[in-house]
């Protein structure tokens, strides 16, 4: 299992079980989301390097400080809604399907 400490490490670990450390977000950014039947709780998670990702859990995470999360890293993809945009119409985000978490 790989410990990811920065957002730049995500691309090479898609589909792998990884460990990340961070905090539940107090300020929520706009993100793509998906539905994971087995993991109905969605949380916004701030990484130590300033990035935020969405994590999916089986139950609520109640930690107030740092959290260690272990889970499968996924890449969620979407398309822009404005068909006239000159910006690339496809975009993605890295997200995590959580197997276990622990308050630190």
OpenMM code with the backbone's topology and positions (N, CA, C; nanometers):
from openmm import Vec3, app, unit

residues = "UNK UNK UNK UNK UNK UNK UNK UNK UNK UNK UNK UNK UNK UNK UNK UNK UNK UNK UNK UNK UNK UNK UNK UNK UNK UNK UNK UNK UNK UNK UNK UNK UNK UNK UNK UNK UNK UNK UNK UNK UNK UNK UNK UNK UNK UNK UNK UNK UNK UNK UNK UNK UNK UNK UNK UNK UNK UNK UNK UNK UNK UNK UNK UNK UNK UNK UNK UNK UNK UNK UNK UNK UNK UNK UNK UNK UNK UNK UNK UNK UNK UNK UNK UNK UNK UNK UNK UNK UNK UNK UNK UNK UNK UNK UNK UNK UNK UNK UNK UNK UNK UNK UNK UNK".split()
positions = [
    Vec3(0.0840, -0.1177, 0.0000),
    Vec3(0.0000, 0.0000, 0.0000),
    Vec3(0.0886, 0.1241, 0.0000),
    Vec3(0.0514, 0.2195, -0.0821),
    Vec3(0.1263, 0.3439, -0.0972),
    Vec3(0.0659, 0.4507, -0.0066),
    Vec3(0.1507, 0.5269, 0.0599),
    Vec3(0.1055, 0.6447, 0.1339),
    Vec3(0.1195, 0.7643, 0.0420),
    Vec3(0.0072, 0.8333, 0.0184),
    Vec3(0.0094, 0.9504, -0.0687),
    Vec3(0.0152, 1.0751, 0.0189),
    Vec3(0.1138, 1.1574, -0.0063),
    Vec3(0.1311, 1.2791, 0.0736),
    Vec3(0.1025, 1.4056, -0.0049),
    Vec3(0.0886, 1.3935, -0.1377),
    Vec3(0.0581, 1.5117, -0.2187),
    Vec3(-0.0276, 1.4714, -0.3383),
    Vec3(-0.1066, 1.5670, -0.3812),
    Vec3(-0.2012, 1.5474, -0.4910),
    Vec3(-0.1320, 1.4956, -0.6172),
    Vec3(-0.0117, 1.5375, -0.6421),
    Vec3(0.0615, 1.4984, -0.7626),
    Vec3(0.0856, 1.3470, -0.7701),
    Vec3(0.0749, 1.2761, -0.6584),
    Vec3(0.0984, 1.1315, -0.6568),
    Vec3(-0.0244, 1.0499, -0.6970),
    Vec3(-0.1392, 1.1134, -0.7136),
    Vec3(-0.2628, 1.0391, -0.7384),
    Vec3(-0.2645, 0.9668, -0.8729),
    Vec3(-0.2254, 1.0319, -0.9795),
    Vec3(-0.2396, 0.9755, -1.1144),
    Vec3(-0.1776, 0.8363, -1.1264),
    Vec3(-0.0611, 0.8167, -1.0709),
    Vec3(0.0070, 0.6878, -1.0862),
    Vec3(-0.0455, 0.5803, -0.9915),
    Vec3(-0.1434, 0.6138, -0.9073),
    Vec3(-0.1960, 0.5164, -0.8115),
    Vec3(-0.3456, 0.4885, -0.8282),
    Vec3(-0.4049, 0.5271, -0.9409),
    Vec3(-0.5470, 0.5018, -0.9659),
    Vec3(-0.5742, 0.3511, -0.9621),
    Vec3(-0.6800, 0.3133, -0.8906),
    Vec3(-0.7174, 0.1721, -0.8793),
    Vec3(-0.6458, 0.0980, -0.7677),
    Vec3(-0.5512, 0.1639, -0.7033),
    Vec3(-0.4736, 0.1016, -0.5964),
    Vec3(-0.5303, 0.1368, -0.4597),
    Vec3(-0.5004, 0.0535, -0.3601),
    Vec3(-0.5303, 0.0875, -0.2215),
    Vec3(-0.4203, 0.1805, -0.1725),
    Vec3(-0.4606, 0.2936, -0.1188),
    Vec3(-0.3656, 0.3952, -0.0742),
    Vec3(-0.4027, 0.4434, 0.0657),
    Vec3(-0.3081, 0.5110, 0.1291),
    Vec3(-0.3311, 0.5750, 0.2593),
    Vec3(-0.3080, 0.7238, 0.2432),
    Vec3(-0.4020, 0.8045, 0.2964),
    Vec3(-0.3858, 0.9495, 0.2973),
    Vec3(-0.4154, 1.0010, 0.4374),
    Vec3(-0.3615, 1.1181, 0.4681),
    Vec3(-0.3857, 1.1823, 0.5972),
    Vec3(-0.4297, 1.3258, 0.5699),
    Vec3(-0.5301, 1.3698, 0.6431),
    Vec3(-0.5803, 1.5051, 0.6273),
    Vec3(-0.6916, 1.5314, 0.7269),
    Vec3(-0.7826, 1.6243, 0.6922),
    Vec3(-0.8927, 1.6621, 0.7813),
    Vec3(-1.0212, 1.6730, 0.7014),
    Vec3(-1.1339, 1.6558, 0.7708),
    Vec3(-1.2615, 1.6851, 0.7074),
    Vec3(-1.2653, 1.8338, 0.6757),
    Vec3(-1.3134, 1.8678, 0.5587),
    Vec3(-1.3136, 2.0069, 0.5137),
    Vec3(-1.4154, 2.0900, 0.5904),
    Vec3(-1.3766, 2.2114, 0.6247),
    Vec3(-1.4692, 2.3077, 0.6843),
    Vec3(-1.5299, 2.3945, 0.5749),
    Vec3(-1.4527, 2.4196, 0.4710),
    Vec3(-1.5003, 2.4948, 0.3548),
    Vec3(-1.5089, 2.3959, 0.2386),
    Vec3(-1.6272, 2.3811, 0.1827),
    Vec3(-1.6480, 2.2811, 0.0779),
    Vec3(-1.6367, 2.3466, -0.0589),
    Vec3(-1.5505, 2.2903, -0.1423),
    Vec3(-1.5349, 2.3353, -0.2792),
    Vec3(-1.6324, 2.2578, -0.3675),
    Vec3(-1.6549, 2.3059, -0.4862),
    Vec3(-1.7417, 2.2358, -0.5804),
    Vec3(-1.6649, 2.1200, -0.6427),
    Vec3(-1.7257, 2.0009, -0.6419),
    Vec3(-1.6610, 1.8803, -0.6943),
    Vec3(-1.7579, 1.7985, -0.7765),
    Vec3(-1.7034, 1.7176, -0.8638),
    Vec3(-1.7801, 1.6104, -0.9254),
    Vec3(-1.8133, 1.5117, -0.8139),
    Vec3(-1.9266, 1.4470, -0.8225),
    Vec3(-1.9561, 1.3409, -0.7270),
    Vec3(-2.0135, 1.2226, -0.8028),
    Vec3(-2.0107, 1.1096, -0.7395),
    Vec3(-2.0674, 0.9888, -0.7953),
    Vec3(-2.1413, 0.9174, -0.6837),
    Vec3(-2.2089, 0.8098, -0.7156),
    Vec3(-2.2792, 0.7333, -0.6135),
    Vec3(-2.2150, 0.5964, -0.6036),
    Vec3(-2.1744, 0.5602, -0.4816),
    Vec3(-2.1148, 0.4302, -0.4535),
    Vec3(-2.2131, 0.3569, -0.3614),
    Vec3(-2.2853, 0.2582, -0.4137),
    Vec3(-2.3891, 0.1876, -0.3364),
    Vec3(-2.3405, 0.1440, -0.1984),
    Vec3(-2.2232, 0.0862, -0.1936),
    Vec3(-2.1719, 0.0299, -0.0685),
    Vec3(-2.1179, 0.1355, 0.0279),
    Vec3(-2.0998, 0.2577, -0.0197),
    Vec3(-2.0414, 0.3668, 0.0591),
    Vec3(-2.1272, 0.4927, 0.0433),
    Vec3(-2.2425, 0.4983, 0.1113),
    Vec3(-2.3388, 0.6061, 0.0880),
    Vec3(-2.3045, 0.7425, 0.1480),
    Vec3(-2.2032, 0.7509, 0.2337),
    Vec3(-2.1669, 0.8781, 0.2959),
    Vec3(-2.0554, 0.9445, 0.2156),
    Vec3(-2.0759, 1.0711, 0.1825),
    Vec3(-1.9786, 1.1473, 0.1054),
    Vec3(-1.9218, 1.2571, 0.1943),
    Vec3(-1.7893, 1.2676, 0.1980),
    Vec3(-1.7220, 1.3694, 0.2776),
    Vec3(-1.6213, 1.4438, 0.1922),
    Vec3(-1.6015, 1.5703, 0.2229),
    Vec3(-1.4991, 1.6508, 0.1567),
    Vec3(-1.3782, 1.6508, 0.2484),
    Vec3(-1.2625, 1.6221, 0.1903),
    Vec3(-1.1436, 1.5922, 0.2694),
    Vec3(-1.0281, 1.6795, 0.2228),
    Vec3(-0.9713, 1.7578, 0.3152),
    Vec3(-0.8572, 1.8449, 0.2854),
    Vec3(-0.7262, 1.7711, 0.3098),
    Vec3(-0.6433, 1.7667, 0.2064),
    Vec3(-0.5103, 1.7083, 0.2179),
    Vec3(-0.4141, 1.8121, 0.2733),
    Vec3(-0.3046, 1.7679, 0.3292),
    Vec3(-0.2073, 1.8598, 0.3888),
    Vec3(-0.1443, 1.9553, 0.2873),
    Vec3(-0.1431, 1.9181, 0.1579),
    Vec3(-0.0794, 2.0053, 0.0585),
    Vec3(-0.1751, 2.1099, 0.0005),
    Vec3(-0.2962, 2.1237, 0.0593),
    Vec3(-0.3882, 2.2285, 0.0182),
    Vec3(-0.4962, 2.1860, -0.0795),
    Vec3(-0.4915, 2.0630, -0.1295),
    Vec3(-0.5940, 2.0139, -0.2196),
    Vec3(-0.7088, 1.9526, -0.1411),
    Vec3(-0.8236, 1.9411, -0.2064),
    Vec3(-0.9410, 1.8807, -0.1439),
    Vec3(-0.9934, 1.7717, -0.2372),
    Vec3(-1.0321, 1.6582, -0.1802),
    Vec3(-1.0924, 1.5509, -0.2588),
    Vec3(-1.2219, 1.5065, -0.1912),
    Vec3(-1.3001, 1.4268, -0.2636),
    Vec3(-1.4213, 1.3669, -0.2085),
    Vec3(-1.3871, 1.2237, -0.1700),
    Vec3(-1.4321, 1.1826, -0.0505),
    Vec3(-1.4138, 1.0448, -0.0050),
    Vec3(-1.5507, 0.9862, 0.0281),
    Vec3(-1.5674, 0.8576, -0.0006),
    Vec3(-1.6936, 0.7874, 0.0209),
    Vec3(-1.6738, 0.6826, 0.1296),
    Vec3(-1.7621, 0.6844, 0.2311),
    Vec3(-1.7489, 0.5929, 0.3451),
    Vec3(-1.8785, 0.5154, 0.3684),
    Vec3(-1.8668, 0.4073, 0.4460),
    Vec3(-1.9837, 0.3268, 0.4823),
    Vec3(-2.0624, 0.3914, 0.5952),
    Vec3(-1.9955, 0.4750, 0.6749),
    Vec3(-2.0612, 0.5426, 0.7868),
    Vec3(-2.0013, 0.6824, 0.8030),
    Vec3(-2.0582, 0.7614, 0.8899),
    Vec3(-2.0113, 0.8993, 0.9105),
    Vec3(-1.8738, 0.9025, 0.9752),
    Vec3(-1.7921, 0.9970, 0.9307),
    Vec3(-1.6640, 1.0224, 0.9956),
    Vec3(-1.6849, 1.1385, 1.0912),
    Vec3(-1.6450, 1.1204, 1.2166),
    Vec3(-1.6727, 1.2201, 1.3189),
    Vec3(-1.5476, 1.2845, 1.3776),
    Vec3(-1.4348, 1.2653, 1.3163),
    Vec3(-1.3093, 1.3178, 1.3693),
    Vec3(-1.3019, 1.4696, 1.3551),
    Vec3(-1.2491, 1.5348, 1.4572),
    Vec3(-1.2346, 1.6802, 1.4540),
    Vec3(-1.0948, 1.7236, 1.4113),
    Vec3(-0.9984, 1.6357, 1.4244),
    Vec3(-0.8609, 1.6676, 1.3867),
    Vec3(-0.8194, 1.5816, 1.2676),
    Vec3(-0.6939, 1.5460, 1.2604),
    Vec3(-0.6423, 1.4678, 1.1476),
    Vec3(-0.7033, 1.3276, 1.1446),
    Vec3(-0.7131, 1.2752, 1.0211),
    Vec3(-0.7680, 1.1419, 0.9984),
    Vec3(-0.6749, 1.0675, 0.9036),
    Vec3(-0.6529, 0.9405, 0.9339),
    Vec3(-0.5808, 0.8524, 0.8422),
    Vec3(-0.6866, 0.7690, 0.7704),
    Vec3(-0.6846, 0.7726, 0.6378),
    Vec3(-0.7820, 0.7003, 0.5564),
    Vec3(-0.7099, 0.6011, 0.4672),
    Vec3(-0.7654, 0.4811, 0.4582),
    Vec3(-0.7152, 0.3786, 0.3666),
    Vec3(-0.8300, 0.3417, 0.2738),
    Vec3(-0.8019, 0.3377, 0.1440),
    Vec3(-0.9067, 0.3016, 0.0499),
    Vec3(-0.8572, 0.2963, -0.0931),
    Vec3(-0.9517, 0.2704, -0.1831),
    Vec3(-0.9219, 0.2571, -0.3254),
    Vec3(-0.9355, 0.3928, -0.3944),
    Vec3(-0.8311, 0.4327, -0.4637),
    Vec3(-0.8291, 0.5593, -0.5358),
    Vec3(-0.8982, 0.5426, -0.6711),
    Vec3(-0.9951, 0.6301, -0.6985),
    Vec3(-1.0664, 0.6252, -0.8258),
    Vec3(-1.0527, 0.7591, -0.8978),
    Vec3(-1.0832, 0.7581, -1.0256),
    Vec3(-1.0821, 0.8795, -1.1071),
    Vec3(-1.2248, 0.8970, -1.1597),
    Vec3(-1.2911, 1.0041, -1.1194),
    Vec3(-1.4278, 1.0340, -1.1617),
    Vec3(-1.4191, 1.1360, -1.2741),
    Vec3(-1.4837, 1.1049, -1.3873),
    Vec3(-1.4743, 1.1912, -1.5045),
    Vec3(-1.6098, 1.2494, -1.5413),
    Vec3(-1.6081, 1.3665, -1.6031),
    Vec3(-1.7307, 1.4325, -1.6448),
    Vec3(-1.7058, 1.5230, -1.7640),
    Vec3(-1.8131, 1.5868, -1.8099),
    Vec3(-1.8053, 1.6808, -1.9220),
    Vec3(-1.8638, 1.8138, -1.8792),
    Vec3(-1.8124, 1.9208, -1.9337),
    Vec3(-1.8663, 2.0535, -1.9056),
    Vec3(-2.0068, 2.0636, -1.9639),
    Vec3(-2.0920, 2.1408, -1.8980),
    Vec3(-2.2308, 2.1549, -1.9414),
    Vec3(-2.2475, 2.2579, -2.0525),
    Vec3(-2.1529, 2.3500, -2.0668),
    Vec3(-2.1626, 2.4541, -2.1682),
    Vec3(-2.0994, 2.4044, -2.2988),
    Vec3(-2.1808, 2.3694, -2.3992),
    Vec3(-2.1244, 2.3147, -2.5234),
    Vec3(-2.0453, 2.4177, -2.6043),
    Vec3(-2.0595, 2.5464, -2.5761),
    Vec3(-1.9885, 2.6513, -2.6509),
    Vec3(-1.8543, 2.6865, -2.5888),
    Vec3(-1.8223, 2.6246, -2.4771),
    Vec3(-1.6957, 2.6545, -2.4103),
    Vec3(-1.5787, 2.6107, -2.4966),
    Vec3(-1.4758, 2.6941, -2.5049),
    Vec3(-1.3563, 2.6606, -2.5816),
    Vec3(-1.2566, 2.5809, -2.4974),
    Vec3(-1.2878, 2.5658, -2.3698),
    Vec3(-1.2034, 2.4882, -2.2798),
    Vec3(-1.2345, 2.3404, -2.3004),
    Vec3(-1.1350, 2.2559, -2.2853),
    Vec3(-1.1543, 2.1116, -2.2991),
    Vec3(-1.2811, 2.0691, -2.2257),
    Vec3(-1.3685, 1.9969, -2.2929),
    Vec3(-1.4993, 1.9639, -2.2369),
    Vec3(-1.4959, 1.8482, -2.1371),
    Vec3(-1.3867, 1.7752, -2.1296),
    Vec3(-1.3779, 1.6647, -2.0343),
    Vec3(-1.2860, 1.7027, -1.9186),
    Vec3(-1.3252, 1.6622, -1.7992),
    Vec3(-1.2414, 1.6878, -1.6824),
    Vec3(-1.2616, 1.5741, -1.5834),
    Vec3(-1.1769, 1.5697, -1.4817),
    Vec3(-1.1794, 1.4575, -1.3872),
    Vec3(-1.1352, 1.5041, -1.2500),
    Vec3(-1.1616, 1.4186, -1.1529),
    Vec3(-1.1129, 1.4373, -1.0162),
    Vec3(-1.0734, 1.3023, -0.9603),
    Vec3(-0.9771, 1.3036, -0.8698),
    Vec3(-0.9412, 1.1836, -0.7953),
    Vec3(-1.0264, 1.1791, -0.6696),
    Vec3(-1.0771, 1.0611, -0.6357),
    Vec3(-1.1594, 1.0441, -0.5170),
    Vec3(-1.1241, 0.9106, -0.4529),
    Vec3(-1.1758, 0.8865, -0.3331),
    Vec3(-1.1368, 0.7671, -0.2586),
    Vec3(-1.2585, 0.6933, -0.2048),
    Vec3(-1.2629, 0.5619, -0.2293),
    Vec3(-1.3630, 0.4742, -0.1690),
    Vec3(-1.2962, 0.4155, -0.0445),
    Vec3(-1.3439, 0.4557, 0.0719),
    Vec3(-1.2742, 0.4288, 0.1981),
    Vec3(-1.3045, 0.2897, 0.2527),
    Vec3(-1.1967, 0.2150, 0.2810),
    Vec3(-1.2084, 0.0854, 0.3483),
    Vec3(-1.2035, 0.1018, 0.4995),
    Vec3(-1.1154, 0.1913, 0.5459),
    Vec3(-1.1037, 0.2143, 0.6904),
    Vec3(-1.0509, 0.3555, 0.7151),
    Vec3(-1.0832, 0.4072, 0.8321),
    Vec3(-1.0342, 0.5390, 0.8721),
    Vec3(-1.0123, 0.5394, 1.0223),
    Vec3(-0.9243, 0.6289, 1.0643),
    Vec3(-0.8876, 0.6360, 1.2059),
    Vec3(-0.8580, 0.7811, 1.2422),
    Vec3(-0.9194, 0.8278, 1.3511),
    Vec3(-0.8881, 0.9613, 1.4022),
    Vec3(-0.7472, 0.9587, 1.4603),
    Vec3(-0.6685, 1.0608, 1.4313),
    Vec3(-0.5313, 1.0686, 1.4856),
    Vec3(-0.5234, 1.1702, 1.5972),
] * unit.nanometer
topology = app.Topology()
chain = topology.addChain("A")
for resn in residues:
    res = topology.addResidue(resn, chain)
    for name in ("N", "CA", "C"):
        topology.addAtom(name, app.Element.getBySymbol(name[0]), res)
